[in-house]
Amino acid sequence: MISLGKNKELDNVDNLAKLCPACHASLSRGSANENVQKELIRKIFKHKNNILTFCESYFDEKDFETVVDLVWKSLK
């Protein structure tokens, strides 16, 4: 689960995406370079449209790359 900062109350089972252990570990802040992390976020969004929709709503943003960047900045 990509938690949005400290707002764990926003974590919802509908926003879960299955990840392999390597991808999950790569999404911890500083564990992989920015480009790798953003590409993983893009892939999640492309396979789980409901997660993209949730993030667009949460950030009040519709531009795909901007949402990717905002989620990336929210990684712990």
PDB file of N, CA, C and O in Angstrom:
ATOM      1  N   MET A   1       0.843  -1.167   0.000  1.00  0.00           N
ATOM      2  CA  MET A   1       0.000   0.000   0.000  1.00  0.00           C
ATOM      3  C   MET A   1       0.888   1.230   0.000  1.00  0.00           C
ATOM      4  O   MET A   1       1.846   1.309   0.769  1.00  0.00           O
ATOM      5  N   ILE A   2       0.582   2.167  -0.840  1.00  0.00           N
ATOM      6  CA  ILE A   2       1.265   3.447  -0.785  1.00  0.00           C
ATOM      7  C   ILE A   2       0.422   4.329   0.120  1.00  0.00           C
ATOM      8  O   ILE A   2      -0.653   4.790  -0.264  1.00  0.00           O
ATOM      9  N   SER A   3       0.921   4.555   1.313  1.00  0.00           N
ATOM     10  CA  SER A   3       0.208   5.437   2.230  1.00  0.00           C
ATOM     11  C   SER A   3       0.494   6.865   1.828  1.00  0.00           C
ATOM     12  O   SER A   3       1.603   7.194   1.408  1.00  0.00           O
ATOM     13  N   LEU A   4      -0.494   7.699   1.956  1.00  0.00           N
ATOM     14  CA  LEU A   4      -0.306   9.110   1.636  1.00  0.00           C
ATOM     15  C   LEU A   4       0.119   9.832   2.907  1.00  0.00           C
ATOM     16  O   LEU A   4      -0.709  10.326   3.672  1.00  0.00           O
ATOM     17  N   GLY A   5       1.420   9.879   3.107  1.00  0.00           N
ATOM     18  CA  GLY A   5       1.960  10.550   4.282  1.00  0.00           C
ATOM     19  C   GLY A   5       1.510   9.874   5.557  1.00  0.00           C
ATOM     20  O   GLY A   5       1.502   8.647   5.650  1.00  0.00           O
ATOM     21  N   LYS A   6       1.138  10.669   6.534  1.00  0.00           N
ATOM     22  CA  LYS A   6       0.729  10.140   7.828  1.00  0.00           C
ATOM     23  C   LYS A   6      -0.773   9.923   7.894  1.00  0.00           C
ATOM     24  O   LYS A   6      -1.300   9.576   8.951  1.00  0.00           O
ATOM     25  N   ASN A   7      -1.469  10.122   6.782  1.00  0.00           N
ATOM     26  CA  ASN A   7      -2.929  10.014   6.754  1.00  0.00           C
ATOM     27  C   ASN A   7      -3.374   8.570   6.586  1.00  0.00           C
ATOM     28  O   ASN A   7      -4.050   8.237   5.613  1.00  0.00           O
ATOM     29  N   LYS A   8      -3.005   7.721   7.515  1.00  0.00           N
ATOM     30  CA  LYS A   8      -3.352   6.303   7.398  1.00  0.00           C
ATOM     31  C   LYS A   8      -4.853   6.077   7.361  1.00  0.00           C
ATOM     32  O   LYS A   8      -5.305   5.026   6.905  1.00  0.00           O
ATOM     33  N   GLU A   9      -5.645   7.050   7.838  1.00  0.00           N
ATOM     34  CA  GLU A   9      -7.098   6.893   7.756  1.00  0.00           C
ATOM     35  C   GLU A   9      -7.563   6.876   6.307  1.00  0.00           C
ATOM     36  O   GLU A   9      -8.691   6.470   6.028  1.00  0.00           O
ATOM     37  N   LEU A  10      -6.714   7.308   5.384  1.00  0.00           N
ATOM     38  CA  LEU A  10      -7.058   7.270   3.962  1.00  0.00           C
ATOM     39  C   LEU A  10      -6.761   5.905   3.341  1.00  0.00           C
ATOM     40  O   LEU A  10      -7.229   5.609   2.242  1.00  0.00           O
ATOM     41  N   ASP A  11      -5.989   5.078   4.036  1.00  0.00           N
ATOM     42  CA  ASP A  11      -5.675   3.746   3.526  1.00  0.00           C
ATOM     43  C   ASP A  11      -6.961   2.925   3.501  1.00  0.00           C
ATOM     44  O   ASP A  11      -7.693   2.857   4.488  1.00  0.00           O
ATOM     45  N   ASN A  12      -7.215   2.312   2.363  1.00  0.00           N
ATOM     46  CA  ASN A  12      -8.468   1.604   2.167  1.00  0.00           C
ATOM     47  C   ASN A  12      -8.187   0.355   1.348  1.00  0.00           C
ATOM     48  O   ASN A  12      -7.365   0.387   0.433  1.00  0.00           O
ATOM     49  N   VAL A  13      -8.852  -0.731   1.663  1.00  0.00           N
ATOM     50  CA  VAL A  13      -8.642  -1.983   0.948  1.00  0.00           C
ATOM     51  C   VAL A  13      -8.905  -1.827  -0.557  1.00  0.00           C
ATOM     52  O   VAL A  13      -8.313  -2.544  -1.363  1.00  0.00           O
ATOM     53  N   ASP A  14      -9.781  -0.905  -0.935  1.00  0.00           N
ATOM     54  CA  ASP A  14     -10.061  -0.677  -2.354  1.00  0.00           C
ATOM     55  C   ASP A  14      -8.881  -0.053  -3.079  1.00  0.00           C
ATOM     56  O   ASP A  14      -8.828  -0.063  -4.308  1.00  0.00           O
ATOM     57  N   ASN A  15      -7.938   0.488  -2.327  1.00  0.00           N
ATOM     58  CA  ASN A  15      -6.781   1.139  -2.933  1.00  0.00           C
ATOM     59  C   ASN A  15      -5.518   0.289  -2.834  1.00  0.00           C
ATOM     60  O   ASN A  15      -4.406   0.803  -2.952  1.00  0.00           O
ATOM     61  N   LEU A  16      -5.694  -1.002  -2.620  1.00  0.00           N
ATOM     62  CA  LEU A  16      -4.551  -1.907  -2.540  1.00  0.00           C
ATOM     63  C   LEU A  16      -4.134  -2.394  -3.924  1.00  0.00           C
ATOM     64  O   LEU A  16      -4.966  -2.604  -4.807  1.00  0.00           O
ATOM     65  N   ALA A  17      -2.845  -2.565  -4.086  1.00  0.00           N
ATOM     66  CA  ALA A  17      -2.309  -3.165  -5.311  1.00  0.00           C
ATOM     67  C   ALA A  17      -1.300  -4.231  -4.889  1.00  0.00           C
ATOM     68  O   ALA A  17      -0.452  -3.980  -4.032  1.00  0.00           O
ATOM     69  N   LYS A  18      -1.389  -5.408  -5.482  1.00  0.00           N
ATOM     70  CA  LYS A  18      -0.421  -6.459  -5.194  1.00  0.00           C
ATOM     71  C   LYS A  18       0.908  -6.088  -5.840  1.00  0.00           C
ATOM     72  O   LYS A  18       0.964  -5.690  -7.003  1.00  0.00           O
ATOM     73  N   LEU A  19       1.969  -6.229  -5.063  1.00  0.00           N
ATOM     74  CA  LEU A  19       3.318  -5.970  -5.561  1.00  0.00           C
ATOM     75  C   LEU A  19       4.226  -7.118  -5.171  1.00  0.00           C
ATOM     76  O   LEU A  19       4.045  -7.738  -4.123  1.00  0.00           O
ATOM     77  N   CYS A  20       5.195  -7.396  -6.011  1.00  0.00           N
ATOM     78  CA  CYS A  20       6.204  -8.385  -5.631  1.00  0.00           C
ATOM     79  C   CYS A  20       7.062  -7.746  -4.532  1.00  0.00           C
ATOM     80  O   CYS A  20       7.078  -6.522  -4.401  1.00  0.00           O
ATOM     81  N   PRO A  21       7.768  -8.553  -3.747  1.00  0.00           N
ATOM     82  CA  PRO A  21       8.579  -7.997  -2.662  1.00  0.00           C
ATOM     83  C   PRO A  21       9.608  -6.958  -3.137  1.00  0.00           C
ATOM     84  O   PRO A  21       9.856  -5.971  -2.444  1.00  0.00           O
ATOM     85  N   ALA A  22      10.197  -7.178  -4.301  1.00  0.00           N
ATOM     86  CA  ALA A  22      11.209  -6.233  -4.799  1.00  0.00           C
ATOM     87  C   ALA A  22      10.585  -4.879  -5.134  1.00  0.00           C
ATOM     88  O   ALA A  22      11.160  -3.838  -4.817  1.00  0.00           O
ATOM     89  N   CYS A  23       9.420  -4.885  -5.768  1.00  0.00           N
ATOM     90  CA  CYS A  23       8.740  -3.626  -6.102  1.00  0.00           C
ATOM     91  C   CYS A  23       8.274  -2.923  -4.839  1.00  0.00           C
ATOM     92  O   CYS A  23       8.381  -1.701  -4.730  1.00  0.00           O
ATOM     93  N   HIS A  24       7.757  -3.687  -3.885  1.00  0.00           N
ATOM     94  CA  HIS A  24       7.311  -3.103  -2.624  1.00  0.00           C
ATOM     95  C   HIS A  24       8.476  -2.408  -1.924  1.00  0.00           C
ATOM     96  O   HIS A  24       8.343  -1.279  -1.453  1.00  0.00           O
ATOM     97  N   ALA A  25       9.604  -3.085  -1.862  1.00  0.00           N
ATOM     98  CA  ALA A  25      10.787  -2.503  -1.213  1.00  0.00           C
ATOM     99  C   ALA A  25      11.280  -1.270  -1.967  1.00  0.00           C
ATOM    100  O   ALA A  25      11.776  -0.325  -1.354  1.00  0.00           O
ATOM    101  N   SER A  26      11.147  -1.275  -3.285  1.00  0.00           N
ATOM    102  CA  SER A  26      11.603  -0.146  -4.100  1.00  0.00           C
ATOM    103  C   SER A  26      10.794   1.120  -3.864  1.00  0.00           C
ATOM    104  O   SER A  26      11.256   2.218  -4.172  1.00  0.00           O
ATOM    105  N   LEU A  27       9.594   0.975  -3.321  1.00  0.00           N
ATOM    106  CA  LEU A  27       8.744   2.142  -3.112  1.00  0.00           C
ATOM    107  C   LEU A  27       8.907   2.791  -1.731  1.00  0.00           C
ATOM    108  O   LEU A  27       8.086   3.614  -1.326  1.00  0.00           O
ATOM    109  N   SER A  28       9.954   2.422  -1.025  1.00  0.00           N
ATOM    110  CA  SER A  28      10.288   3.129   0.213  1.00  0.00           C
ATOM    111  C   SER A  28      11.200   4.284  -0.154  1.00  0.00           C
ATOM    112  O   SER A  28      12.119   4.117  -0.957  1.00  0.00           O
ATOM    113  N   ARG A  29      10.961   5.447   0.418  1.00  0.00           N
ATOM    114  CA  ARG A  29      11.741   6.647   0.101  1.00  0.00           C
ATOM    115  C   ARG A  29      13.236   6.341   0.186  1.00  0.00           C
ATOM    116  O   ARG A  29      13.729   5.845   1.198  1.00  0.00           O
ATOM    117  N   GLY A  30      13.941   6.648  -0.899  1.00  0.00           N
ATOM    118  CA  GLY A  30      15.389   6.500  -0.928  1.00  0.00           C
ATOM    119  C   GLY A  30      15.893   5.109  -1.252  1.00  0.00           C
ATOM    120  O   GLY A  30      17.104   4.906  -1.338  1.00  0.00           O
ATOM    121  N   SER A  31      14.999   4.137  -1.436  1.00  0.00           N
ATOM    122  CA  SER A  31      15.456   2.776  -1.692  1.00  0.00           C
ATOM    123  C   SER A  31      15.710   2.508  -3.169  1.00  0.00           C
ATOM    124  O   SER A  31      16.377   1.532  -3.513  1.00  0.00           O
ATOM    125  N   ALA A  32      15.191   3.355  -4.039  1.00  0.00           N
ATOM    126  CA  ALA A  32      15.434   3.257  -5.477  1.00  0.00           C
ATOM    127  C   ALA A  32      15.456   4.690  -6.001  1.00  0.00           C
ATOM    128  O   ALA A  32      14.995   5.615  -5.333  1.00  0.00           O
ATOM    129  N   ASN A  33      15.999   4.858  -7.208  1.00  0.00           N
ATOM    130  CA  ASN A  33      16.047   6.234  -7.711  1.00  0.00           C
ATOM    131  C   ASN A  33      14.658   6.710  -8.115  1.00  0.00           C
ATOM    132  O   ASN A  33      13.742   5.912  -8.315  1.00  0.00           O
ATOM    133  N   GLU A  34      14.524   8.000  -8.227  1.00  0.00           N
ATOM    134  CA  GLU A  34      13.241   8.633  -8.498  1.00  0.00           C
ATOM    135  C   GLU A  34      12.569   8.073  -9.750  1.00  0.00           C
ATOM    136  O   GLU A  34      11.366   7.811  -9.739  1.00  0.00           O
ATOM    137  N   ASN A  35      13.323   7.890 -10.814  1.00  0.00           N
ATOM    138  CA  ASN A  35      12.731   7.398 -12.072  1.00  0.00           C
ATOM    139  C   ASN A  35      12.153   6.001 -11.922  1.00  0.00           C
ATOM    140  O   ASN A  35      11.081   5.713 -12.454  1.00  0.00           O
ATOM    141  N   VAL A  36      12.845   5.138 -11.208  1.00  0.00           N
ATOM    142  CA  VAL A  36      12.358   3.769 -10.980  1.00  0.00           C
ATOM    143  C   VAL A  36      11.073   3.809 -10.159  1.00  0.00           C
ATOM    144  O   VAL A  36      10.104   3.121 -10.481  1.00  0.00           O
ATOM    145  N   GLN A  37      11.065   4.606  -9.111  1.00  0.00           N
ATOM    146  CA  GLN A  37       9.883   4.694  -8.266  1.00  0.00           C
ATOM    147  C   GLN A  37       8.689   5.265  -9.028  1.00  0.00           C
ATOM    148  O   GLN A  37       7.574   4.758  -8.909  1.00  0.00           O
ATOM    149  N   LYS A  38       8.920   6.306  -9.800  1.00  0.00           N
ATOM    150  CA  LYS A  38       7.811   6.900 -10.561  1.00  0.00           C
ATOM    151  C   LYS A  38       7.283   5.936 -11.613  1.00  0.00           C
ATOM    152  O   LYS A  38       6.081   5.909 -11.877  1.00  0.00           O
ATOM    153  N   GLU A  39       8.161   5.146 -12.217  1.00  0.00           N
ATOM    154  CA  GLU A  39       7.693   4.166 -13.199  1.00  0.00           C
ATOM    155  C   GLU A  39       6.827   3.104 -12.523  1.00  0.00           C
ATOM    156  O   GLU A  39       5.836   2.661 -13.104  1.00  0.00           O
ATOM    157  N   LEU A  40       7.182   2.693 -11.317  1.00  0.00           N
ATOM    158  CA  LEU A  40       6.357   1.732 -10.578  1.00  0.00           C
ATOM    159  C   LEU A  40       4.991   2.333 -10.252  1.00  0.00           C
ATOM    160  O   LEU A  40       3.972   1.650 -10.355  1.00  0.00           O
ATOM    161  N   ILE A  41       4.967   3.593  -9.863  1.00  0.00           N
ATOM    162  CA  ILE A  41       3.693   4.264  -9.581  1.00  0.00           C
ATOM    163  C   ILE A  41       2.844   4.329 -10.841  1.00  0.00           C
ATOM    164  O   ILE A  41       1.640   4.080 -10.788  1.00  0.00           O
ATOM    165  N   ARG A  42       3.460   4.662 -11.981  1.00  0.00           N
ATOM    166  CA  ARG A  42       2.717   4.696 -13.263  1.00  0.00           C
ATOM    167  C   ARG A  42       2.102   3.333 -13.570  1.00  0.00           C
ATOM    168  O   ARG A  42       0.948   3.248 -13.988  1.00  0.00           O
ATOM    169  N   LYS A  43       2.874   2.275 -13.362  1.00  0.00           N
ATOM    170  CA  LYS A  43       2.379   0.923 -13.648  1.00  0.00           C
ATOM    171  C   LYS A  43       1.202   0.576 -12.745  1.00  0.00           C
ATOM    172  O   LYS A  43       0.227  -0.023 -13.196  1.00  0.00           O
ATOM    173  N   ILE A  44       1.291   0.950 -11.477  1.00  0.00           N
ATOM    174  CA  ILE A  44       0.176   0.696 -10.559  1.00  0.00           C
ATOM    175  C   ILE A  44      -1.065   1.421 -11.068  1.00  0.00           C
ATOM    176  O   ILE A  44      -2.141   0.828 -11.138  1.00  0.00           O
ATOM    177  N   PHE A  45      -0.926   2.692 -11.424  1.00  0.00           N
ATOM    178  CA  PHE A  45      -2.056   3.473 -11.919  1.00  0.00           C
ATOM    179  C   PHE A  45      -2.653   2.873 -13.184  1.00  0.00           C
ATOM    180  O   PHE A  45      -3.873   2.855 -13.349  1.00  0.00           O
ATOM    181  N   LYS A  46      -1.805   2.383 -14.075  1.00  0.00           N
ATOM    182  CA  LYS A  46      -2.297   1.834 -15.341  1.00  0.00           C
ATOM    183  C   LYS A  46      -3.032   0.514 -15.145  1.00  0.00           C
ATOM    184  O   LYS A  46      -3.920   0.178 -15.927  1.00  0.00           O
ATOM    185  N   HIS A  47      -2.668  -0.237 -14.104  1.00  0.00           N
ATOM    186  CA  HIS A  47      -3.319  -1.526 -13.853  1.00  0.00           C
ATOM    187  C   HIS A  47      -4.458  -1.429 -12.851  1.00  0.00           C
ATOM    188  O   HIS A  47      -5.317  -2.310 -12.799  1.00  0.00           O
ATOM    189  N   LYS A  48      -4.473  -0.368 -12.058  1.00  0.00           N
ATOM    190  CA  LYS A  48      -5.497  -0.204 -11.023  1.00  0.00           C
ATOM    191  C   LYS A  48      -6.078   1.208 -11.136  1.00  0.00           C
ATOM    192  O   LYS A  48      -5.711   2.107 -10.379  1.00  0.00           O
ATOM    193  N   ASN A  49      -6.980   1.380 -12.084  1.00  0.00           N
ATOM    194  CA  ASN A  49      -7.544   2.694 -12.355  1.00  0.00           C
ATOM    195  C   ASN A  49      -8.218   3.301 -11.133  1.00  0.00           C
ATOM    196  O   ASN A  49      -8.228   4.522 -10.982  1.00  0.00           O
ATOM    197  N   ASN A  50      -8.778   2.475 -10.260  1.00  0.00           N
ATOM    198  CA  ASN A  50      -9.430   3.002  -9.061  1.00  0.00           C
ATOM    199  C   ASN A  50      -8.435   3.706  -8.141  1.00  0.00           C
ATOM    200  O   ASN A  50      -8.796   4.653  -7.442  1.00  0.00           O
ATOM    201  N   ILE A  51      -7.193   3.248  -8.139  1.00  0.00           N
ATOM    202  CA  ILE A  51      -6.168   3.899  -7.324  1.00  0.00           C
ATOM    203  C   ILE A  51      -5.823   5.257  -7.926  1.00  0.00           C
ATOM    204  O   ILE A  51      -5.664   6.239  -7.202  1.00  0.00           O
ATOM    205  N   LEU A  52      -5.710   5.309  -9.242  1.00  0.00           N
ATOM    206  CA  LEU A  52      -5.477   6.590  -9.911  1.00  0.00           C
ATOM    207  C   LEU A  52      -6.622   7.553  -9.619  1.00  0.00           C
ATOM    208  O   LEU A  52      -6.384   8.716  -9.293  1.00  0.00           O
ATOM    209  N   THR A  53      -7.842   7.087  -9.731  1.00  0.00           N
ATOM    210  CA  THR A  53      -9.010   7.938  -9.478  1.00  0.00           C
ATOM    211  C   THR A  53      -8.994   8.471  -8.049  1.00  0.00           C
ATOM    212  O   THR A  53      -9.270   9.649  -7.819  1.00  0.00           O
ATOM    213  N   PHE A  54      -8.673   7.607  -7.093  1.00  0.00           N
ATOM    214  CA  PHE A  54      -8.589   8.037  -5.701  1.00  0.00           C
ATOM    215  C   PHE A  54      -7.529   9.124  -5.538  1.00  0.00           C
ATOM    216  O   PHE A  54      -7.785  10.144  -4.898  1.00  0.00           O
ATOM    217  N   CYS A  55      -6.347   8.918  -6.108  1.00  0.00           N
ATOM    218  CA  CYS A  55      -5.257   9.883  -5.965  1.00  0.00           C
ATOM    219  C   CYS A  55      -5.580  11.200  -6.663  1.00  0.00           C
ATOM    220  O   CYS A  55      -5.237  12.270  -6.161  1.00  0.00           O
ATOM    221  N   GLU A  56      -6.238  11.127  -7.818  1.00  0.00           N
ATOM    222  CA  GLU A  56      -6.659  12.356  -8.500  1.00  0.00           C
ATOM    223  C   GLU A  56      -7.600  13.158  -7.599  1.00  0.00           C
ATOM    224  O   GLU A  56      -7.492  14.381  -7.504  1.00  0.00           O
ATOM    225  N   SER A  57      -8.505  12.464  -6.953  1.00  0.00           N
ATOM    226  CA  SER A  57      -9.457  13.124  -6.065  1.00  0.00           C
ATOM    227  C   SER A  57      -8.756  13.679  -4.824  1.00  0.00           C
ATOM    228  O   SER A  57      -8.993  14.819  -4.425  1.00  0.00           O
ATOM    229  N   TYR A  58      -7.907  12.875  -4.230  1.00  0.00           N
ATOM    230  CA  TYR A  58      -7.204  13.284  -3.007  1.00  0.00           C
ATOM    231  C   TYR A  58      -6.362  14.543  -3.243  1.00  0.00           C
ATOM    232  O   TYR A  58      -6.385  15.480  -2.444  1.00  0.00           O
ATOM    233  N   PHE A  59      -5.622  14.545  -4.351  1.00  0.00           N
ATOM    234  CA  PHE A  59      -4.740  15.677  -4.646  1.00  0.00           C
ATOM    235  C   PHE A  59      -5.445  16.784  -5.430  1.00  0.00           C
ATOM    236  O   PHE A  59      -4.858  17.834  -5.693  1.00  0.00           O
ATOM    237  N   ASP A  60      -6.707  16.543  -5.802  1.00  0.00           N
ATOM    238  CA  ASP A  60      -7.465  17.498  -6.614  1.00  0.00           C
ATOM    239  C   ASP A  60      -6.667  17.880  -7.863  1.00  0.00           C
ATOM    240  O   ASP A  60      -6.458  19.055  -8.166  1.00  0.00           O
ATOM    241  N   GLU A  61      -6.236  16.840  -8.569  1.00  0.00           N
ATOM    242  CA  GLU A  61      -5.385  17.015  -9.748  1.00  0.00           C
ATOM    243  C   GLU A  61      -5.734  15.942 -10.768  1.00  0.00           C
ATOM    244  O   GLU A  61      -5.913  14.779 -10.406  1.00  0.00           O
ATOM    245  N   LYS A  62      -5.834  16.319 -12.036  1.00  0.00           N
ATOM    246  CA  LYS A  62      -6.187  15.359 -13.088  1.00  0.00           C
ATOM    247  C   LYS A  62      -5.014  15.025 -14.018  1.00  0.00           C
ATOM    248  O   LYS A  62      -5.069  14.033 -14.745  1.00  0.00           O
ATOM    249  N   ASP A  63      -3.963  15.835 -14.000  1.00  0.00           N
ATOM    250  CA  ASP A  63      -2.820  15.567 -14.870  1.00  0.00           C
ATOM    251  C   ASP A  63      -2.065  14.339 -14.362  1.00  0.00           C
ATOM    252  O   ASP A  63      -1.581  14.318 -13.230  1.00  0.00           O
ATOM    253  N   PHE A  64      -1.971  13.319 -15.214  1.00  0.00           N
ATOM    254  CA  PHE A  64      -1.388  12.025 -14.831  1.00  0.00           C
ATOM    255  C   PHE A  64       0.007  12.188 -14.233  1.00  0.00           C
ATOM    256  O   PHE A  64       0.268  11.688 -13.139  1.00  0.00           O
ATOM    257  N   GLU A  65       0.894  12.870 -14.922  1.00  0.00           N
ATOM    258  CA  GLU A  65       2.276  12.984 -14.446  1.00  0.00           C
ATOM    259  C   GLU A  65       2.375  13.801 -13.163  1.00  0.00           C
ATOM    260  O   GLU A  65       3.246  13.547 -12.330  1.00  0.00           O
ATOM    261  N   THR A  66       1.507  14.761 -13.003  1.00  0.00           N
ATOM    262  CA  THR A  66       1.499  15.531 -11.758  1.00  0.00           C
ATOM    263  C   THR A  66       1.063  14.652 -10.599  1.00  0.00           C
ATOM    264  O   THR A  66       1.624  14.741  -9.507  1.00  0.00           O
ATOM    265  N   VAL A  67       0.066  13.802 -10.825  1.00  0.00           N
ATOM    266  CA  VAL A  67      -0.386  12.879  -9.778  1.00  0.00           C
ATOM    267  C   VAL A  67       0.731  11.897  -9.439  1.00  0.00           C
ATOM    268  O   VAL A  67       0.960  11.605  -8.265  1.00  0.00           O
ATOM    269  N   VAL A  68       1.426  11.389 -10.448  1.00  0.00           N
ATOM    270  CA  VAL A  68       2.565  10.490 -10.202  1.00  0.00           C
ATOM    271  C   VAL A  68       3.583  11.201  -9.310  1.00  0.00           C
ATOM    272  O   VAL A  68       4.073  10.623  -8.340  1.00  0.00           O
ATOM    273  N   ASP A  69       3.897  12.441  -9.636  1.00  0.00           N
ATOM    274  CA  ASP A  69       4.872  13.203  -8.860  1.00  0.00           C
ATOM    275  C   ASP A  69       4.389  13.434  -7.430  1.00  0.00           C
ATOM    276  O   ASP A  69       5.175  13.329  -6.489  1.00  0.00           O
ATOM    277  N   LEU A  70       3.132  13.741  -7.263  1.00  0.00           N
ATOM    278  CA  LEU A  70       2.585  13.980  -5.913  1.00  0.00           C
ATOM    279  C   LEU A  70       2.615  12.711  -5.061  1.00  0.00           C
ATOM    280  O   LEU A  70       2.926  12.766  -3.871  1.00  0.00           O
ATOM    281  N   VAL A  71       2.294  11.580  -5.664  1.00  0.00           N
ATOM    282  CA  VAL A  71       2.363  10.312  -4.932  1.00  0.00           C
ATOM    283  C   VAL A  71       3.812  10.007  -4.588  1.00  0.00           C
ATOM    284  O   VAL A  71       4.114   9.588  -3.471  1.00  0.00           O
ATOM    285  N   TRP A  72       4.707  10.215  -5.543  1.00  0.00           N
ATOM    286  CA  TRP A  72       6.139   9.973  -5.289  1.00  0.00           C
ATOM    287  C   TRP A  72       6.617  10.829  -4.111  1.00  0.00           C
ATOM    288  O   TRP A  72       7.353  10.342  -3.253  1.00  0.00           O
ATOM    289  N   LYS A  73       6.211  12.079  -4.064  1.00  0.00           N
ATOM    290  CA  LYS A  73       6.620  12.963  -2.969  1.00  0.00           C
ATOM    291  C   LYS A  73       6.029  12.510  -1.640  1.00  0.00           C
ATOM    292  O   LYS A  73       6.534  12.885  -0.582  1.00  0.00           O
ATOM    293  N   SER A  74       4.968  11.711  -1.678  1.00  0.00           N
ATOM    294  CA  SER A  74       4.312  11.230  -0.459  1.00  0.00           C
ATOM    295  C   SER A  74       4.927   9.942   0.077  1.00  0.00           C
ATOM    296  O   SER A  74       4.578   9.498   1.171  1.00  0.00           O
ATOM    297  N   LEU A  75       5.839   9.341  -0.683  1.00  0.00           N
ATOM    298  CA  LEU A  75       6.449   8.086  -0.207  1.00  0.00           C
ATOM    299  C   LEU A  75       7.185   8.335   1.093  1.00  0.00           C
ATOM    300  O   LEU A  75       7.754   9.405   1.309  1.00  0.00           O
ATOM    301  N   LYS A  76       7.168   7.347   1.943  1.00  0.00           N
ATOM    302  CA  LYS A  76       7.858   7.468   3.236  1.00  0.00           C
ATOM    303  C   LYS A  76       9.307   7.093   3.076  1.00  0.00           C
ATOM    304  O   LYS A  76      10.064   7.128   4.046  1.00  0.00           O
TER     305      LYS A  76
END
